[in-house]
Amino acid sequence: MKTPNRDLLVLLKNEFASQRAIEQEVECINYILIQAESPQQFCIAHELVTRSRITSNPNKILKAVRFSELKPFRFLINKN
C-alpha cells in the first residue's frame, strides 16, 4: 500500500511504547484515513445540486469536483 504524504500527531498514553509499536499505530491510522478519504466515501457523503435537480450519482459528483471551482449554479451539499 502506498503511504500518503501527510503529517500526523500521535499522542500515546504509554511512554514505554517501542518504535515498532508507534510505527504500527501510524500505519493503522493511515489505513483508516485512506478508507475515509476515498472517492466512494466522498460520493456517499455528498449530493450535487443543479438549478433543476439533485443527484447522488457518483460519476456526476466526481466530474463536478474535478476542478477547483464548481460551475455556476452547481452546489455540493454534505449529507451529514
N, C-alpha and C positions, 0 to 999 in steps of 0.2 A: 504494500500500500504506500502511496506517495505521501510523504509527510508535508503538511501545509506549512507555509512560511508565516508563522504568527507568534506573537509574544503572549505567554501565559504566566500568570502569577498564581502559584500554588502554595497555599498555606497548609501546613501539616501540624497536627497536634503532637505527633510523636517526634521528638527531637533526635531520636536514635535511629531514624529510618536510613537504610543504606541507599547508596546512589542508584543501585538497580531498582529498588522499590520506588524511588522517586521517578525514575525513567518509565517504569511500568504504569505508574499513576498518570503521567503526562500522556502516554500512548493511549490509555483508556479515555482520557478527556478528549484528545484529538479525535478518536473514533466516534465518540458521542457527538461532537460538534460537526464532523463531516456528515453524519447521518441527518442532523437537524438542519444543516445548511444546503441540503441537496435541492436541485430544481424541482423535484417531485414534491417535496415538503413545502417549498415556496408556493407552488401552484395550489396545493391543498389549503393553504392558509390565506390565499388572496382571491379576489374576483376582479375582473376587468369591466369597467362601466363605460359605455359609449353614450352618445346622445340618445340612442333609441333602444339599447338593450344592455343586459347584464349577462356576462358569460363566465363560466368556470372552466372553459376549455383550456387545458394546459398548453396546447400549441399556440393559441392566440395570446395567452398571458406571456409566455416566453418570448414570442415575436414582438410584443409591445414593449417589453422591458429590455430588449436587446440594446437599445440606445440609452444615452444618459438622461434624455428628457422624453416624456410621452408626447404624442401628437396632441394637437388641440382637441378639447372636449373628450379626452380619454382620461379616466381616473382609475387608480389602483386602490382597492379597498381591502383592508385587512379584516378577516372574519373574526379575529379574536376580540 
